[in-house]
Amino acid sequence: MTARFPVLDSSAASIARAADALRDGRLVAFPTETVYGLGADATNAQAVVSIFAAKGRPSFNPLIAHVADLDMAEKFARFDERARDLAARYWPGPLTFVLPRHADCAIADPATAGLRTIALRVPGHPVAASLLRAFGGPIVAPSANRSGAVSPTTPAHVIESLGDRAEIALVLAAGRTQVGLESTVLDLSEAIPLLLRPGAVTREQIELVLGPIAVATGHEEIAPRSPGLLLKHYAPATTRVRLGAIRAEIGEAWLGFGPDPFAGRAAVTSMNLSEKGDLAEAAANLFAMLRALDDPKHRAIAVAAIPEEGLGIAINDRLARAAHG
């Protein structure tokens, strides 16, 4: 697909141009350390609504507001000691807090889907940080892809998914993202911390700071408290996903993990998230490989079992949503 918008480098001039586009109410795709985000001025309701239109995203699905630092974050939400302790350790980084909104919170209501809470994160990618500084305000930025589809980890993925959208002013390109999975989401709006979405900051790392936390069970289809909780999400466009596979069957593509010299033998196409069994490498490769294997010639994508530990919990969460239905 040929994009209707320019793809720029991450120079200071390009970042200044992107900040101007945000001020004009336009959308800008940019890299974070997790995935590429589709950004809008979080205080501009019309701009925020245009994100839902561009992505085909349900309006009841809230957005994460990206901010430059803790000082900016505290203008919009009520931080307690737990949130400040975690922010000191993991911000900037792939950890999102769901916190009570201030009564005078300037972030537009469509970004929070009418909830009394707001999701906030300080991204760790230098381009995202530079854009936030240049813009000088909060930027809502869900993943830069059609709603429910596989998240983008390269500029090419953004073009493939959203290249025909007139609402997008430009893409800031900075290669492939490092983490490859969306941020961990932790709800701190109640007395008991609740892990809503697993990610690169693991439950174990959070519990080192807070002690035991609760983990959300099941998935929400209506009025979720956080992005990324819809049951059908991260799905390839044409090919179903089969999880926990021991081997590929005839006509299937194979997505392996760890040494598997025979499991992919019958596959039409075979890829491996990490031949050495490295969960961080697997997370970084997940969305790109799901995209690469999404082809009508494949009867299904057979995915090897991923250990349910550490970052593997986040990988399995995304795979379960991709395979739903």
Secondary structure, DSSP 8 states (H G I E B T S, - for coil): ---SS-EE-SSHHHHHHHHHHHHTT-EEEEE-SSSEEEEEETT-HHHHHHHHHHHT--TTS--EEE-SSHHHHTTTB---HHHHHHHHHH-SSSEEEEEEB-TT--S-HHHHTT-SEEEEE----HHHHHHHHHH-S-EE--BSSSTTB---SSHHHHHHHHTT-TTEEEEE--SS-SS-S--EEEE-SSSS-EEEE--SS-HHHHHHHH-S-EE--S--SSS-SSTT--SS-SB-SS--EEEEESS--TT-EEEE-S--TTTTTT-SSEEES-TT--HHHHHHHHHHHHHHH--TT-S-EEEE---SSTHHHHHHHHHHHHH--
